[in-house]
Amino acid sequence: MNARRAAASLARQAEARASLYWFTRYGFLQQRRQKWLHNWHHRAVCKKLEAVFEGRCRRLIINIPPRYSKTEIAVVNFMAWALGKAPDAEFIHTSYSAQLAVSNSWRCREIVRTEWYRVLFPDVEVAVGASAKDDWRTTRGGVVYATGAGGSLTGYGAGRKREVPGFGGAIIIDDPHKADEATSDAMRGHVIDWFRNTLESRVNSPETPIVVIMQRLHEHDLAGWLLGGGNGEPWEHLSIPAIGKDGRALWPAMHDAEALRRMEQSKPYEFAGQYLQRPAPLGGGIFRTGWWRYYDPAALPQVRRIVQSWDTAFKTGAQNDYSVCMSWAECVDGNVYALDRWKAKVEYPELKRMAVALAARHRPHAILVEDKASGQSLIQELRRDSAGLAIVPIRVDTDKIARAFAVTPLIESGRVLLPEGADWIADYVMAMGMFPNGAHDDDVDSTTQALGYLSRGGGATGFLDFIRGEAEAVRGE
């Protein structure tokens, strides 16, 4: 029996040396004296990281929910396992928090110091006198340096140059954004700029891999920027949502399907990004996909009046907003019908030409333009050059989200309809559903401007009567 146990132990040790997955399972048992509640996604993550070690993947993004073992596997265990196989490897590890990155580095160092690790990799030791939590070395020249996003990297590099191809280290980025700062364009931009201007240049070899493992927090977080071609390189992408396409929970031992549904209902924006890895909550944001009603354009009721609503922008860069004009008809049945939508990135002369052309097409009773920097020129010139147009400057005194919530009862109650078969519907519904996490909110601004104008009495009485009726119903409860 002892011989069998010894043979089994040797076999497990051999597996742990060869495989990150089995190394993680073996280490968990050795350290905690209990079996790891592993799941299929753990194996999937390990396989991708093994491809990184073997040189088959140089740029990797893994998106996975929080608390699903991502840091344990991709940072702590991967660095420890890789150092066992390549004791002179050089790592840079970063996270949104320097404290968190240093903690991960320390945990990796403590694994390397354990007796069970020394049994697996007897040639690897932590160097005496070079064992700080944030900057430690092996006796074979390996390096682990940890810092927070935005931290100094002067004097440090990742990936030892090899004359013979082989793993020499990596840059490992774990959750570069702090969750409660990810909605800030400035804070996201700070992280992306640091990656682009500092971190990305700290590779000692063109073959040095970079691994980003994170929960999605915004459409244009670091992962979104990279996947969109931000740094000009192709990235392999492993996205693991908490709920699969079949509706099943990813890891029932952590969250079953019912628990996940409760979480989604409670915080749809956060859940869409952090748990579904889709930071634009389709059907789960302020404007739910299922709220929209549709109509046959050939059977449009008698029109009471038409309103056009403009959200303007004069720049055409990739990161700039679109200009949008939505044309709406309020009909005798008291409902509002979307007639048309124009959306493009244009310079001002073309914007003005389109405003005149769309006004000629739909003959609106009012043309709404937000009275802001990019809209003031349009207001002034249309009033000067097109005397027959009823230009209505709109002054905004509340934020975008407040304006959105103000008109959701109209859409939810089915009083706002979209034309069946229009080629812009899918993009429009998606853009509305992405708010407020989407990169652009032009459609939302144009829509809320029009519906808000009508509901305040700028439109015909049918729509206003609905608003008043809703208020009366609330007071009567």
N, C-alpha and C positions, 0 to 999 in steps of 0.2 A: 504493500500500500504506500509506504514512504517513497519507494522508487517511482511509483505512478504519480504521486503528488509532486515529486521533484521534477519529473519529466513535464508534467502539466505546467508547473511554474516556469520552467525554462521556455516552454512554448509560448506562454503568455508574454514573457519578457521579449522574446524574438518578435512577436507581433507588435509590441509596443515600440520597439526600435524602428520597425519597418513602416508603421502606419500611425499617423496623427490621431486618427479615430481611436485606435486601440491604446495608444499612449494616454489619451485623455481618460478613457475608461479605467485603465490600469492605475493611473495616478489618483483618480477619484477614490477608488477602493483603498489604495494604500494610505491616503491622507485622512479619509473620513470614516474608514472602516464600514462602509455601506456601498451598495451598488448604485451606480448612476442611473437615474431615470432617463435613459437616452431615448431619442426619437429619430425618425428617418431624416429630419432636417439637419441633425448634428452630423450625420454621415455625409450629407450633401455638401455642407460647409467644409468639412475636412477634406473631401476629395478635391474641391477647388483649391484649397490651400496646399495640398500635396502637389497639385499641378504647378503652383507658384514655386514651390521648392525645387521641383524637377525641371524648371526652366520652360515649361510649356505655356505659361501664362505670365505676362509681364505687367499687365494693368488689370486689376480686379476690383469690382464694386460688389459688395454683398449687402443687400437690404433685408433686414430681419427685425421682428418686434423686440422691444425692450424686455429684458429679463428672460430671454430665450437662449441663454448660454453663449451669446455672441462674443463677449469680451473674454470669457473663460477659454473659449476655443481659439479664437482668431488672434488674440493678443498673448495672454499668459501662457497657454499651452503650446501655441505655435512657436513662439520664440524659444521656449525651453526645449521643445523637441528638435527644432532646427539647429540650435546650438549644440545639442548632443551629437548631431550628425555632421555639423560644420562648426567646430569649436571656435574658429576665428571669424565667424560671421559678424557683421556690423549692422546694428539696428538703430533706427530712430523711431520712437513711438510718440504719437501725439493724441490729444483729446481736447475737448472744449475747455476742460479744467486741468491745470497743471497738477493739482492735488490728485485727481483721478488717474492721470497718466503715471505719476510717480508711484501711486499705490499699485498699479498694474505691474510696473517695473519691479517693485519690491516683491510682489507675489511670485513673479517669475524667478527672481534671484533666490528666494527661499526654496522653491522647488529644486533648483540646481544644487542647493546645499543639502538636500535630503539624502538619506542613505539609500532609499529605493532608486533614486535617480542615478546615484553613483554606481549602483549595480548595473543599471542599463547602459550608462555611458561613463565608464571609469576614467576616461581621459579628460573629462571636463571638470574644472574647479573654478570657483570664484577667486580672483586674484586678491591676495592680502594687500591692504592699503589702497585698494581701488574698488571699494564695494559700497559706495553711497547709493541710496535708494534710487536716485534719479540718474546716476551715471556710474555703472559698474562694468568690470572687465572680467574676462576669463584668463586663465594662465596661458592660453593659446592665442591670445590677442583678440578675442571676441569683445564686442562692445554693445551695451544697451544704454541708450540715452533717451530720457523721457522729458517732455515739456508740454505745456499747454499751447493751444492755438494762439499765435501771435508772439510766442516766446522766442528767445534768442537761440540761434543754431550756429553761431560763430564757432568755428573750429571743429564742427562735427559733420560727418558724412555717413551715408548708408551704402552698404554693398561693397565688399572687398573685390578689387579687380582680380580676375583669374586668367592665367595663361591657358589653362585647360578649363573648358566650360564646367561650371558648377555653381551651386548656390553660395552667394557671398554676403547675404543679409538683405534687408528690405526696409522700406518706410511703411509703417503700420499706423493707419489713422482710424481711430475709434470714436464715433460720435463727435465730429468736429464742431457741431452747433449745439448750443444750449437750448433746450426745448422752448423755454419761455422767451427766448430772444430771436427765434427763427422767423417770426413774422416781421421783424425789423429789416428793411432793405439795407440799412447801414451796417447792422451787425452781420448779416449774411455776407454782404460785400466785403467786410473786413476779413472774414475767414477765407473767402475765395481769393482775395488779393494776397493774403499771406501765403496761401498754397502756391499761387502763380508766381509771386515775386521772390519767395524765400524757400519754402519747403521743397518745392519741385526741383530746385537746383541743387539740392544736397545729396544727389546720387553720385557715388564715386565711379560708377560704371554705367554705360548705356543699357546694360543688362539688368541693372538693379530693379527689382519689382516694386511697385507701389500698390498697397492694398487699402481700400477704403471700406470699412464695415460700419454701417449706421442704420438707424431708423430714419425713414423719410419724414421730413418736417415741413417742407415747402416745395412747391414745384421747381423753384430755382435755388434750392440748397446746393451744397457742394456736389452731391451725387447727380442732381438734375443738370447742373452746369457742365459737369464732365460728360455725362451721357449725351448732352446736346452738342458735343464737339467743342466745349469751352477751351480745352488746352490742345486741341488738334490731334489727339491720339484716340485710337479705338480702344474701348474698354470692354472686357468681358463682364457680364452682369448676371448675378444670381439674385433674384427677387423672391422672397419667401413670405407671403402674406399669412396672417393668423387664421384667415378663413379661405379655404380653397374654392375653386370654381364650382365644386360639387356641394358647397355649403358646409363642408365638414371642418371641424376645428383642426388646426395644425398640430397642436400638442395638448390633447385633452387633460394630461396630467397637470398642466399649468392652467389652462383655461378651457372649459368645455364650450360647446356652441352657444348654450343659453347664456353663460357668463359673458361671452364675447358680444352677443346681441345687446345685452344690457349696457355694456360699455359703449357700444356704437350709438345707442339711443341717447345715452347721457352726454357724450362729447363727440359728436359726429366729425368735427374738423380734425381733432387730435387723432381720433381712431382711424380716419381715412389715411392719414400719413403714417403714423407710428405703427399701426397694426396691419393695415392693408397694403402699405407701401405705395399708395396712390394718393399723394397729397392734395388732390383735387377731389373733394367729396361728391362725386356724381350721385345724384339722388339723395344726398344726405346733408347738403348744406342749407343755406337760408332758402334757396329756391329749389324745391324738390322736383325731380324730373317727372314724377307721377302727377304733379299738379296741373301740368299744361293740358289744355283742351285744344282741339283742332277743328277747323271748319273747311268746307268746300268753297274755294274762291268763286266758283260759278254761282253759288247760292248765298252770297253776301247779303244780309238784310239791308233795308233802306238806311243810307248813311245820313247821320245828323250833322256831323262835322269831321274834318280831317286835321290831325295835328302831326307835324314833323318835329322830331327831337334830335338835336345835334350834340354829340360829344366830340370836341375838336382837338387835334394835335397837328403840329406843322412839321414834325421831323420824321425821317424815314428810316432811321437806324434800326438794327435788329432788336435792340432793347427798348426802343421807343414805343409809345402807345399808338393805337390805331385811331383814325377818325371814323365815327359811326353816325349814320342817320337812320333812324327808325321812323317809318310812316305808319300812323295809327288812325283807324276810323272808329269813332263812337257812333253806334247805330241806335235805331229807335227802340230796340229791345233792351237798351241800357248796358249792353256789353261793349267791350272794346276789342277790336280786331286788328292784328298786325297785318299791314298791307305789303310792306316791302322793307328790306334792310340793305343798306349800302355800307360797306366796311372796307377801308383801305388805308395804307400809309402813303400820304401824298404831301407835297409842298403846298404852300398857301394858294398860289394861283390856280392849281388844279382843284383844290378844295372849294374855292369860290365858284369855279365853273360848275362843279357838281351840285353845289347848293342851288344854283339857278336852274340847272337841268332837272333836278329832282322836284323842285317847286313847280316847274312847268308840267311835269308828268302827273303829279298828284293834286295840284291846286289846293294846298292846305289853307285852312282858315287861320292857322297860327304856326309860326316856325319858332321853336324854342331853342335858344342858344345860351349855354351857361355864360354868365357875365364874368369871365376870368380872362387872364392874359391871352390865351390862345383863341378865345372866342370873341374878344372885344373888336378885333379888326374885322371879323366877319359881320358882326352886328352893325358896325359903323358903315362898312362899304355896301352891304345889302340895303340898308336904309337910304344911302345916298344914291345908289345906282339902280335900285329896283323898287321904285316907290309903291308899286302895287302889292308888295309882299308885307304881311303882318308879322314883323319881327318882334319876338317877346324875349327880352333879356331875363335870364333866371339867376337870381342871387341865392347862393347856397349858404345856409346858416347851421346845418347839422352835418355830421360825418356820414360817410358812405354806408356804413352798416346800419345806422339809424334810419337813413332814407330807404334802405332795402327792407328793413323790418316794417316800415310804415305801409308798404304796398303789398306785402305778402298776403294779407287777407283777401285782396282782390284776385290774386292768382289762384290761391288755394280754393277759393269758393267757385272757381270756374268762370269768372266774369271776364277773363282775358284769354283770347283765342289766337292761335297761330294758323297760317294757311297750310293745308295739307299739300304735300308734294313739293314745296319750295326747296330749292337746292341749298339754302342757307340754314335750314331748320336744325340739322344735327349739330352744326358748329355753334349755333346760337344757344341751344339748350345746354350744350356742354359748357360753354362759357359762363352761362348763368349758374349752372350747378357747381362750377369750380369756385365761385365767389364765397368767401373772401380770400381763399388760398391761391387763386390763379395768378398768373403773371400779368394779365391784363384785365381791366374792369370796365372797358369802354362800353360793352353791351349793357352792363348793369347800369352805368351812369345814364346812358341814353334812355333806357327803359324806365328807371325810377323817376327820371326827370319828367317824362311824359305822363306816367300814371299819377305821379304826385300833383302835377299841374291840373289834370282832370279831376282828381279827387278833392282838390281845394276849391273847385268851382270854376276853374278855367274852362272846363269842358261843359257839355250839355248836362241837363238836369238829371238824366237817367242815372248816370254814373254817380253823381253827387247824392242822389236819393238813396242809392245803395249804401254809401258811406254813412249817411244819417240813419238809415234803418239799422245798420250794424250797431251804431252807438246807442240807439233807443233800446235795442235788444239787450245790450249789456246793462244799461241802467235799470231795465225791468227785471233782471234776474235777482 
